[in-house]
Amino acid sequence: MGRRLVGYEAAYLAAQVRELSASYGAQGQAGKRSGLQSFGEVERFWTEEIEPLLPGFASMDGYLVATEEVEAIPENSVWKRASRD
């Protein structure tokens, strides 16, 4: 009984993969390459497009200000270096 149920689930998932893959291909997305082709391009995109938005993220609140906690990190710590970058 258990093997039969697993077989049904596997068949269902395989059908879903086929359907979603066909849908993705039909939308013209299959085979397209990302506009970012190198690490340098990714770094530039991050610096120019993403990084300026970070201060507006609620989860980043307070990270742009050196807090007492950050100041207490020893100078030779990798975390101290990361807190300044």
FENRAGI-V37592 format. One record per backbone hydrogen bond with DSSP energy under -1.0 kcal/mol. NH is the residue of the N-H (numbers start at 1). CO is the residue of the C=O. E is the energy in kcal/mol with one decimal. If there is no record, write none. Layout:
BEGIN
((NH,CO,E) (NH,CO,E))
END
This chain:
BEGIN
((5,1,-2.1) (6,2,-2.4) (7,3,-2.4) (8,4,-2.3) (9,5,-2.5) (10,6,-2.8) (11,7,-2.3) (12,8,-2.5) (13,9,-2.9) (14,10,-2.4) (15,11,-2.2) (16,12,-2.3) (17,13,-2.5) (18,14,-2.2) (19,15,-2.6) (20,16,-3.1) (21,17,-2.6) (22,18,-2.3) (23,19,-2.3) (24,20,-2.7) (25,21,-2.5) (26,22,-2.3) (27,23,-1.3) (28,25,-1.5) (29,24,-1.5) (32,29,-1.8) (42,38,-2.0) (43,39,-2.8) (44,40,-2.5) (45,41,-2.6) (46,42,-2.8) (47,43,-2.6) (48,44,-2.8) (49,45,-3.0) (50,45,-1.1) (51,46,-3.3) (53,50,-1.9) (56,53,-1.6) (57,54,-2.1) (60,57,-1.6) (61,58,-1.4) (63,60,-2.4) (71,67,-2.6) (72,68,-1.6) (73,70,-1.5) (77,74,-1.8) (81,77,-1.6) (82,78,-2.1) (83,79,-1.6) (84,81,-1.1))
END
